[in-house]
Amino acid sequence: MADNKTQKDKRDRNKVSGSENYEIQYFKDKLGVSSQAVTGAIRATGSNDRKVLEEYLRKRR
């Protein structure tokens, strides 16, 4: 689902959209990894759940 910036609820807070640059930027800065690592983690895990991606990227360090 596309990210609707006008809706202020918890719908997207636990997801990282691979098509939204600002979400990738925030996530990469938070974990100290590259943008490519974030998009690669989304592809490798098949998930865009924030916790799954954090766990995957921390194991890969």
Biopython code that builds the backbone (N, CA, C, O; Angstrom):
import numpy as np
from Bio.PDB.StructureBuilder import StructureBuilder

atoms = [
    (1, "MET", "N", (0.846, -1.161, 0.000)),
    (1, "MET", "CA", (0.000, 0.000, 0.000)),
    (1, "MET", "C", (0.899, 1.233, 0.000)),
    (1, "MET", "O", (1.944, 1.262, 0.650)),
    (2, "ALA", "N", (0.470, 2.244, -0.739)),
    (2, "ALA", "CA", (1.232, 3.488, -0.792)),
    (2, "ALA", "C", (1.156, 4.204, 0.546)),
    (2, "ALA", "O", (0.183, 4.076, 1.290)),
    (3, "ASP", "N", (2.193, 4.950, 0.826)),
    (3, "ASP", "CA", (2.254, 5.684, 2.084)),
    (3, "ASP", "C", (1.467, 6.978, 1.951)),
    (3, "ASP", "O", (1.811, 7.828, 1.130)),
    (4, "ASN", "N", (0.428, 7.135, 2.739)),
    (4, "ASN", "CA", (-0.393, 8.337, 2.728)),
    (4, "ASN", "C", (0.029, 9.218, 3.898)),
    (4, "ASN", "O", (-0.283, 8.923, 5.051)),
    (5, "LYS", "N", (0.737, 10.294, 3.594)),
    (5, "LYS", "CA", (1.299, 11.145, 4.637)),
    (5, "LYS", "C", (0.253, 11.966, 5.369)),
    (5, "LYS", "O", (0.562, 12.571, 6.396)),
    (6, "THR", "N", (-0.974, 12.005, 4.871)),
    (6, "THR", "CA", (-2.016, 12.782, 5.538)),
    (6, "THR", "C", (-2.692, 11.994, 6.643)),
    (6, "THR", "O", (-3.342, 12.588, 7.502)),
    (7, "GLN", "N", (-2.560, 10.683, 6.649)),
    (7, "GLN", "CA", (-3.172, 9.864, 7.691)),
    (7, "GLN", "C", (-2.196, 9.734, 8.861)),
    (7, "GLN", "O", (-1.051, 9.322, 8.676)),
    (8, "LYS", "N", (-2.643, 10.079, 10.032)),
    (8, "LYS", "CA", (-1.788, 10.055, 11.216)),
    (8, "LYS", "C", (-2.200, 8.915, 12.144)),
    (8, "LYS", "O", (-2.813, 9.156, 13.184)),
    (9, "ASP", "N", (-1.878, 7.709, 11.789)),
    (9, "ASP", "CA", (-2.163, 6.564, 12.645)),
    (9, "ASP", "C", (-0.970, 5.615, 12.630)),
    (9, "ASP", "O", (0.064, 5.931, 12.043)),
    (10, "LYS", "N", (-1.102, 4.479, 13.255)),
    (10, "LYS", "CA", (0.015, 3.542, 13.396)),
    (10, "LYS", "C", (0.146, 2.590, 12.214)),
    (10, "LYS", "O", (0.909, 1.626, 12.284)),
    (11, "ARG", "N", (-0.559, 2.834, 11.167)),
    (11, "ARG", "CA", (-0.592, 1.903, 10.047)),
    (11, "ARG", "C", (0.793, 1.566, 9.489)),
    (11, "ARG", "O", (1.084, 0.396, 9.241)),
    (12, "ASP", "N", (1.642, 2.559, 9.290)),
    (12, "ASP", "CA", (2.921, 2.332, 8.638)),
    (12, "ASP", "C", (4.117, 2.400, 9.577)),
    (12, "ASP", "O", (5.251, 2.269, 9.117)),
    (13, "ARG", "N", (3.915, 2.594, 10.824)),
    (13, "ARG", "CA", (5.051, 2.797, 11.723)),
    (13, "ARG", "C", (5.903, 1.566, 11.933)),
    (13, "ARG", "O", (7.077, 1.687, 12.282)),
    (14, "ASN", "N", (5.356, 0.404, 11.734)),
    (14, "ASN", "CA", (6.153, -0.799, 11.929)),
    (14, "ASN", "C", (6.604, -1.399, 10.593)),
    (14, "ASN", "O", (7.037, -2.550, 10.543)),
    (15, "LYS", "N", (6.501, -0.624, 9.519)),
    (15, "LYS", "CA", (6.926, -1.069, 8.196)),
    (15, "LYS", "C", (7.936, -0.089, 7.623)),
    (15, "LYS", "O", (7.929, 1.093, 7.967)),
    (16, "VAL", "N", (8.807, -0.585, 6.745)),
    (16, "VAL", "CA", (9.750, 0.257, 6.023)),
    (16, "VAL", "C", (9.441, 0.083, 4.542)),
    (16, "VAL", "O", (9.624, -0.999, 3.984)),
    (17, "SER", "N", (8.976, 1.143, 3.915)),
    (17, "SER", "CA", (8.628, 1.090, 2.504)),
    (17, "SER", "C", (9.887, 1.237, 1.659)),
    (17, "SER", "O", (10.604, 2.231, 1.768)),
    (18, "GLY", "N", (10.145, 0.259, 0.832)),
    (18, "GLY", "CA", (11.318, 0.308, -0.036)),
    (18, "GLY", "C", (11.194, 1.326, -1.151)),
    (18, "GLY", "O", (12.188, 1.655, -1.799)),
    (19, "SER", "N", (9.994, 1.831, -1.388)),
    (19, "SER", "CA", (9.796, 2.813, -2.447)),
    (19, "SER", "C", (9.791, 4.246, -1.928)),
    (19, "SER", "O", (9.685, 5.186, -2.716)),
    (20, "GLU", "N", (9.903, 4.424, -0.635)),
    (20, "GLU", "CA", (9.922, 5.759, -0.038)),
    (20, "GLU", "C", (11.334, 6.074, 0.446)),
    (20, "GLU", "O", (11.810, 5.493, 1.421)),
    (21, "ASN", "N", (11.999, 7.003, -0.246)),
    (21, "ASN", "CA", (13.394, 7.317, 0.081)),
    (21, "ASN", "C", (13.578, 7.815, 1.509)),
    (21, "ASN", "O", (14.575, 7.484, 2.149)),
    (22, "TYR", "N", (12.636, 8.602, 2.018)),
    (22, "TYR", "CA", (12.804, 9.132, 3.363)),
    (22, "TYR", "C", (12.727, 8.031, 4.414)),
    (22, "TYR", "O", (13.357, 8.148, 5.465)),
    (23, "GLU", "N", (11.969, 6.963, 4.156)),
    (23, "GLU", "CA", (11.918, 5.849, 5.106)),
    (23, "GLU", "C", (13.220, 5.063, 5.087)),
    (23, "GLU", "O", (13.723, 4.666, 6.137)),
    (24, "ILE", "N", (13.757, 4.842, 3.922)),
    (24, "ILE", "CA", (15.045, 4.152, 3.803)),
    (24, "ILE", "C", (16.144, 4.992, 4.452)),
    (24, "ILE", "O", (16.996, 4.461, 5.164)),
    (25, "GLN", "N", (16.124, 6.308, 4.205)),
    (25, "GLN", "CA", (17.119, 7.213, 4.780)),
    (25, "GLN", "C", (17.089, 7.170, 6.305)),
    (25, "GLN", "O", (18.134, 7.059, 6.947)),
    (26, "TYR", "N", (15.896, 7.258, 6.882)),
    (26, "TYR", "CA", (15.768, 7.233, 8.345)),
    (26, "TYR", "C", (16.278, 5.902, 8.904)),
    (26, "TYR", "O", (17.013, 5.876, 9.891)),
    (27, "PHE", "N", (15.886, 4.811, 8.270)),
    (27, "PHE", "CA", (16.247, 3.485, 8.770)),
    (27, "PHE", "C", (17.750, 3.255, 8.655)),
    (27, "PHE", "O", (18.359, 2.693, 9.566)),
    (28, "LYS", "N", (18.352, 3.680, 7.554)),
    (28, "LYS", "CA", (19.800, 3.488, 7.384)),
    (28, "LYS", "C", (20.582, 4.334, 8.376)),
    (28, "LYS", "O", (21.601, 3.888, 8.904)),
    (29, "ASP", "N", (20.115, 5.551, 8.635)),
    (29, "ASP", "CA", (20.787, 6.395, 9.627)),
    (29, "ASP", "C", (20.639, 5.817, 11.032)),
    (29, "ASP", "O", (21.571, 5.870, 11.834)),
    (30, "LYS", "N", (19.474, 5.272, 11.319)),
    (30, "LYS", "CA", (19.221, 4.691, 12.644)),
    (30, "LYS", "C", (20.151, 3.513, 12.927)),
    (30, "LYS", "O", (20.655, 3.366, 14.040)),
    (31, "LEU", "N", (20.377, 2.676, 11.915)),
    (31, "LEU", "CA", (21.189, 1.479, 12.109)),
    (31, "LEU", "C", (22.645, 1.637, 11.662)),
    (31, "LEU", "O", (23.472, 0.762, 11.919)),
    (32, "GLY", "N", (22.956, 2.744, 10.997)),
    (32, "GLY", "CA", (24.322, 2.961, 10.549)),
    (32, "GLY", "C", (24.734, 2.056, 9.407)),
    (32, "GLY", "O", (25.866, 1.572, 9.371)),
    (33, "VAL", "N", (23.822, 1.822, 8.471)),
    (33, "VAL", "CA", (24.109, 0.991, 7.308)),
    (33, "VAL", "C", (23.834, 1.803, 6.045)),
    (33, "VAL", "O", (23.367, 2.938, 6.128)),
    (34, "SER", "N", (24.120, 1.232, 4.887)),
    (34, "SER", "CA", (23.882, 1.930, 3.624)),
    (34, "SER", "C", (22.449, 1.715, 3.143)),
    (34, "SER", "O", (21.743, 0.826, 3.620)),
    (35, "SER", "N", (22.037, 2.546, 2.193)),
    (35, "SER", "CA", (20.714, 2.398, 1.581)),
    (35, "SER", "C", (20.603, 1.050, 0.880)),
    (35, "SER", "O", (19.552, 0.410, 0.903)),
    (36, "GLN", "N", (21.694, 0.631, 0.260)),
    (36, "GLN", "CA", (21.709, -0.653, -0.439)),
    (36, "GLN", "C", (21.516, -1.804, 0.531)),
    (36, "GLN", "O", (20.877, -2.801, 0.196)),
    (37, "ALA", "N", (22.065, -1.673, 1.734)),
    (37, "ALA", "CA", (21.895, -2.720, 2.740)),
    (37, "ALA", "C", (20.432, -2.824, 3.161)),
    (37, "ALA", "O", (19.921, -3.924, 3.372)),
    (38, "VAL", "N", (19.759, -1.681, 3.282)),
    (38, "VAL", "CA", (18.346, -1.691, 3.671)),
    (38, "VAL", "C", (17.492, -2.330, 2.578)),
    (38, "VAL", "O", (16.670, -3.200, 2.867)),
    (39, "THR", "N", (17.678, -1.908, 1.332)),
    (39, "THR", "CA", (16.882, -2.487, 0.247)),
    (39, "THR", "C", (17.232, -3.957, 0.044)),
    (39, "THR", "O", (16.361, -4.761, -0.286)),
    (40, "GLY", "N", (18.500, -4.313, 0.240)),
    (40, "GLY", "CA", (18.899, -5.716, 0.152)),
    (40, "GLY", "C", (18.255, -6.549, 1.246)),
    (40, "GLY", "O", (17.873, -7.696, 1.012)),
    (41, "ALA", "N", (18.133, -5.982, 2.438)),
    (41, "ALA", "CA", (17.493, -6.693, 3.551)),
    (41, "ALA", "C", (16.016, -6.902, 3.274)),
    (41, "ALA", "O", (15.464, -7.950, 3.610)),
    (42, "ILE", "N", (15.373, -5.919, 2.666)),
    (42, "ILE", "CA", (13.955, -6.067, 2.311)),
    (42, "ILE", "C", (13.796, -7.211, 1.318)),
    (42, "ILE", "O", (12.890, -8.035, 1.446)),
    (43, "ARG", "N", (14.689, -7.255, 0.323)),
    (43, "ARG", "CA", (14.615, -8.339, -0.667)),
    (43, "ARG", "C", (14.972, -9.693, -0.053)),
    (43, "ARG", "O", (14.312, -10.694, -0.333)),
    (44, "ALA", "N", (16.001, -9.727, 0.772)),
    (44, "ALA", "CA", (16.476, -10.993, 1.340)),
    (44, "ALA", "C", (15.474, -11.600, 2.310)),
    (44, "ALA", "O", (15.280, -12.816, 2.326)),
    (45, "THR", "N", (14.842, -10.767, 3.113)),
    (45, "THR", "CA", (13.898, -11.297, 4.099)),
    (45, "THR", "C", (12.500, -11.473, 3.527)),
    (45, "THR", "O", (11.703, -12.250, 4.052)),
    (46, "GLY", "N", (12.202, -10.747, 2.445)),
    (46, "GLY", "CA", (10.858, -10.812, 1.879)),
    (46, "GLY", "C", (9.843, -10.116, 2.759)),
    (46, "GLY", "O", (8.640, -10.355, 2.649)),
    (47, "SER", "N", (10.337, -9.250, 3.635)),
    (47, "SER", "CA", (9.476, -8.566, 4.585)),
    (47, "SER", "C", (9.870, -7.101, 4.651)),
    (47, "SER", "O", (11.024, -6.748, 4.412)),
    (48, "ASN", "N", (8.912, -6.258, 4.975)),
    (48, "ASN", "CA", (9.240, -4.863, 5.220)),
    (48, "ASN", "C", (8.930, -4.483, 6.665)),
    (48, "ASN", "O", (8.819, -3.304, 7.000)),
    (49, "ASP", "N", (8.793, -5.494, 7.506)),
    (49, "ASP", "CA", (8.565, -5.271, 8.928)),
    (49, "ASP", "C", (9.845, -4.745, 9.564)),
    (49, "ASP", "O", (10.911, -5.333, 9.388)),
    (50, "ARG", "N", (9.750, -3.662, 10.288)),
    (50, "ARG", "CA", (10.892, -2.968, 10.874)),
    (50, "ARG", "C", (11.715, -3.877, 11.784)),
    (50, "ARG", "O", (12.944, -3.855, 11.720)),
    (51, "LYS", "N", (11.070, -4.669, 12.623)),
    (51, "LYS", "CA", (11.792, -5.538, 13.555)),
    (51, "LYS", "C", (12.551, -6.646, 12.832)),
    (51, "LYS", "O", (13.676, -6.975, 13.206)),
    (52, "VAL", "N", (11.946, -7.216, 11.808)),
    (52, "VAL", "CA", (12.604, -8.269, 11.024)),
    (52, "VAL", "C", (13.842, -7.709, 10.339)),
    (52, "VAL", "O", (14.897, -8.344, 10.330)),
    (53, "LEU", "N", (13.711, -6.518, 9.766)),
    (53, "LEU", "CA", (14.841, -5.903, 9.073)),
    (53, "LEU", "C", (15.956, -5.522, 10.043)),
    (53, "LEU", "O", (17.133, -5.718, 9.738)),
    (54, "GLU", "N", (15.602, -4.982, 11.201)),
    (54, "GLU", "CA", (16.615, -4.639, 12.203)),
    (54, "GLU", "C", (17.406, -5.876, 12.627)),
    (54, "GLU", "O", (18.634, -5.845, 12.706)),
    (55, "GLU", "N", (16.693, -6.949, 12.895)),
    (55, "GLU", "CA", (17.352, -8.199, 13.319)),
    (55, "GLU", "C", (18.280, -8.707, 12.212)),
    (55, "GLU", "O", (19.417, -9.090, 12.487)),
    (56, "TYR", "N", (17.807, -8.713, 10.977)),
    (56, "TYR", "CA", (18.600, -9.188, 9.854)),
    (56, "TYR", "C", (19.875, -8.349, 9.681)),
    (56, "TYR", "O", (20.967, -8.889, 9.505)),
    (57, "LEU", "N", (19.716, -7.031, 9.733)),
    (57, "LEU", "CA", (20.870, -6.151, 9.515)),
    (57, "LEU", "C", (21.861, -6.210, 10.679)),
    (57, "LEU", "O", (23.067, -6.089, 10.463)),
    (58, "ARG", "N", (21.387, -6.388, 11.873)),
    (58, "ARG", "CA", (22.304, -6.496, 13.023)),
    (58, "ARG", "C", (23.105, -7.791, 12.967)),
    (58, "ARG", "O", (24.268, -7.812, 13.369)),
    (59, "LYS", "N", (22.505, -8.867, 12.478)),
    (59, "LYS", "CA", (23.223, -10.136, 12.334)),
    (59, "LYS", "C", (24.277, -10.056, 11.246)),
    (59, "LYS", "O", (25.303, -10.731, 11.326)),
    (60, "ARG", "N", (24.034, -9.231, 10.222)),
    (60, "ARG", "CA", (24.937, -9.131, 9.075)),
    (60, "ARG", "C", (26.141, -8.231, 9.341)),
    (60, "ARG", "O", (27.057, -8.191, 8.519)),
    (61, "ARG", "N", (26.170, -7.516, 10.448)),
    (61, "ARG", "CA", (27.296, -6.602, 10.740)),
    (61, "ARG", "C", (28.559, -7.328, 10.991)),
    (61, "ARG", "O", (29.589, -6.704, 11.248)),
]
sb = StructureBuilder()
sb.init_structure("model")
sb.init_model(0)
sb.init_chain("A")
sb.init_seg("    ")
for serial, (resi, resn, name, xyz) in enumerate(atoms, 1):
    if name == "N":
        sb.init_residue(resn, " ", resi, " ")
    sb.init_atom(name, np.array(xyz, "f"), 0.0, 1.0, " ", f" {name:<3s}", serial, name[0])
structure = sb.get_structure()
